[in-house]
Amino acid sequence: MNLNLAAREFNSGNYRKAEQLCLQHLTSEPSDPEAMNLMAALAGQARRHDLAAEWSRKAIEIRPRDPYYHRNHITALLSMDRVDYATQAVEAALRMLPGNPDMLTLRGVVRARQNDLPGAVKSLEAALEINPNLALAHYNLSEVLRRQGESEKSLEHLKKSLELDPNNPDAVNNMAGALLDAGEFIESLRYLQRYLQIAPRSAQAYCNLSVAMSAAGDVRQSLVCLRNALKIDPSLKDPRFKMINLLTSSGDFDEAEKMLDEWETTEPGDARLLSVRTRMQERRGQLAEARATFERIKPEDRQLSPVRVTEAMLLDVEGKPAEAAAILEDVMGSSDSDAMDTVGMRFSLGKFYDSTGEYEKAFENYNDANQKRRKGFGTPFDAEKSVLNRDFVIKSLSDAWQARSGNAGYDSSVPIFIIGMPRSGTSLTEQILGAHSQVYAAGELQIFSQLVRKTHDPEGKNEPQDGRFEIIENSVDGAQSPVVPANFEPATLETLGKSYVEKVLELAGGLQRVTDKMPYNYLFAPLIQMALPGAKIIHTRRHPIDTCVSCYFQNFTGGSEYAFDLEHLAVYYKNYQVVMQAWRDLGLQMLEINYEDLVTNTEQTVRGMLDYCGLEFEPACLDSHKNKRTVVTASYQQVRQPIYQDSVARWKRYEPWIAPLLELDASEVAQ
C-alpha cells in the first residue's frame, strides 16, 4: 500500500512525501527491488546521483534482468561522469539482456560520451533495427549525427523522436536550436515556447528565445528573455554578455555600464567583459580607451569568437577594413557563433568589403544577411497592405487637416522634428543642430507615436509588461500598423501636444529646443502640426536609390521589415513619396533639405536650417563631428567624421545587382 502511494506521489511531483512513504515500505519490506528503484529515481530528482547509483545497484542484485533498473543505474553513473563504470555496467547488462534495445541505446550514449561516435551510431542503429519506435534512440542518434556534421540526417531522427515523444524537453530544445541554426527563427519560437511549458526554469531556453526575438526584430522581448535567464541562473556569462551587448547597441549605456561594473568587481580580467566594454567605448567615440581596454585581454583569450568579432569592429573604425574582414571570414566558420551572430557578421563583412572597394563581395554578404533577416522577421512585409495603410493614413489626416480648428493643439516652439526615410541624412541633420548651444539632440524618440496610440487606450490597459515574455503576433492591419488618434477633437490634440512637450523637456537638461529625429514621424506630419502648431518640421531627402541601397545595407531591427528585400524597398519608397506629396498638397509648413546639398553646400544649407528654426548661426554647427554626444542609431560612425561626399551617388557602385531600385523617381532630389 505504501509503495503504491509513494509511486503516486512521485508521479505527482510530491517527492518528499514519496520518499517518506517509500522508506516506510522498506522498513517492512527491506528487499523490495521496486522500492529500491523508486528511491533511486527520487535520489536522481534531488541530484544525489551517488545515492541513485547505489539504490539501483541493490535493485539489480535482487532482480538482474530488469532493464529499467539497469537504465537508472547507468544513467546515474553517467550523471556523475563515471563513464568507465557506466561502460562496465552497460556491457554487463547486455550480457544478461542480449539484444535489448534500451541497453543498446545506452551503449550508444556511453560510446558517444567516450567520443567513439562511429561506435555510438552503430549501437543506436542496432537498437532502432529491433525497435524502430524507440524515441530515446532516435533522440540520441540525432545528437551523435549532429556532432558528426550530418545535419540533415540528424534533423530526420530528431523529428522522429518528437513524433514518438512530443514532450521530451531535451528533444524540443534541440529542435528549437536546430531551427535557430538554420535561420528559421519564427518556427523556433514555437518549440521554445513549448519547451518553457515543459521546463519553465530553463535558462538556456530563455537564451535561445532571446536570439529568436532579436531575429524577429523585438529588442524589448529579447532583453526580457535574457533577464529571465539571469534570474534563473545569475552565474551564466553568455546571457550577461549578450544582454550588455544588446543594451549597448540599443543605446541604453547606463544599464549596460552598471552591469559591466558589477561584473568587473568579481572577474576583472574576464575576456568577454573586456570585449563588451571595448565595444561600448567604441560606440561612444572613445577610440583610444577602446583600444587600451582591448589590449588588456590576455593573449590566450584572443581566439574566442566574441573577442575576435570585437577586434574586427575596432580595426574597422581604426581604418583597417581588410584586416577586419579577414578576422570575420575566419570567425564565420567557428562552431560557437549562433545564427544571429552570423547575420550581424554578414552585414559587417558587407561594410568592410565596401570600404575596400570589393563591391561584388560586399553585395553578396549584404544580400545573404538580408535573406536570413527576411526568413526570421516576425512581420513579413505585405506590399498590398502597405498601400492600403498608406491611403488610410493620407485620407484620415487629410480629412482632419481640412476640418481642423484654428485654435487646436498646444503652442510650443520646443520641438524640432526631423523626418524622412531612414538613411536619408536625418542623423547628420540632428548632429548639426545638436552642436548648437540651445539645442538638445534627443535622437529617435517613439514618444509621439506612443502618445497617438494612447488615445485609443488612455488607461494603458493593453501596454506590454516588461519582464514577462510573450510572443507578439504583429499584423499590418492590427495594433502594430500605422494608427491615427481615436479622434481629432481640440482637447485630444492639445493633450497630445502638451504631453509630448512635457516628456521631451524631461530629457533636455534645461535646454529649450529639442530635436526628435524619428524618421517614421513623416507619417504623422500633419498631425504633428495640428497638435504642435509651433513645432518645426525638417524633411530630409536623398537620392532614392542611394537611400534604398543604404537601407538594404543596414541591419535594422523592428519596424523596418520592408528593408530586407529590394522589391519591397522600392514599394515602400514609392509609398513614402506619395505620402510626402500629399502633405505638400495640404500646404504643410516644413523645411525640405537635400542630403546632397547638405554635404556639398554645407554652410548655406546649415544657415538656412538654423534660420528656419529661429536659431542664431554658431560656427560649431559646421564642426558637428566634434560634438561628443552619444549617437545610438546606425549612423553613429558617420556623424563623428567631418562632413564628406563619398556617399553621394554611392548606388552606382552596385548598379549591376539592384535592378528593382533603378526605376525610382529622383526628380524631387538633386542628382
Salt bridges, closest charged atoms under 4 A:
ASP32 OD2 - HIS25 NE2 2.74
GLU34 OE2 - ARG63 NH1 3.45
ASP50 OD1 - ARG48 NE 3.42
GLU54 OE2 - ARG57 NH2 2.52
GLU61 OE2 - ARG57 NH1 2.25
ASP66 OD2 - ARG63 NH1 3.86
ASP81 OD1 - ARG113 NH2 2.76
GLU91 OE1 - ARG107 NH2 2.81
GLU143 OE2 - ARG146 NE 3.11
GLU150 OE1 - LYS153 NZ 3.70
GLU163 OE2 - LYS160 NZ 3.28
GLU184 OE2 - LYS375 NZ 3.57
ASP238 OD2 - LYS242 NZ 3.68
ASP238 OD1 - ARG272 NH1 2.83
GLU255 OE2 - ARG227 NH1 2.56
GLU257 OE2 - ARG277 NH1 3.81
GLU257 OE1 - ARG284 NH1 3.00
ASP261 OD1 - ARG277 NH2 2.94
GLU264 OE1 - ARG277 NH2 3.32
GLU264 OE2 - ARG296 NH2 3.49
GLU267 OE1 - LYS237 NZ 2.69
ASP270 OD2 - LYS237 NZ 2.82
GLU295 OE2 - ARG291 NH1 2.85
GLU295 OE1 - ARG302 NH2 3.54
ASP316 OD2 - LYS351 NZ 2.54
GLU318 OE1 - ARG291 NH2 2.74
ASP330 OD2 - ARG308 NH1 2.45
ASP338 OD2 - LYS242 NZ 2.64
ASP354 OD2 - ARG650 NH2 3.44
GLU358 OE1 - LYS361 NZ 3.66
ASP368 OD2 - ARG346 NE 3.17
ASP368 OD2 - LYS372 NZ 2.94
ASP391 OD1 - ARG390 NE 2.91
ASP399 OD2 - LYS395 NZ 2.70
GLU430 OE1 - ARG629 NH2 3.32
GLU444 OE2 - LYS517 NZ 2.92
ASP466 OD1 - ARG220 NH1 3.88
GLU470 OE2 - ARG468 NH2 3.25
GLU473 OE2 - ARG190 NH2 3.11
ASP477 OD2 - LYS385 NZ 3.57
ASP565 OD2 - ARG374 NE 3.93
GLU592 OE1 - HIS539 ND1 2.73
GLU592 OE1 - ARG541 NH1 3.55
GLU592 OE1 - ARG584 NH2 2.90
GLU603 OE2 - ARG607 NE 2.98
GLU618 OE2 - HIS436 NE2 3.52
GLU668 OE1 - ARG584 NH2 3.65
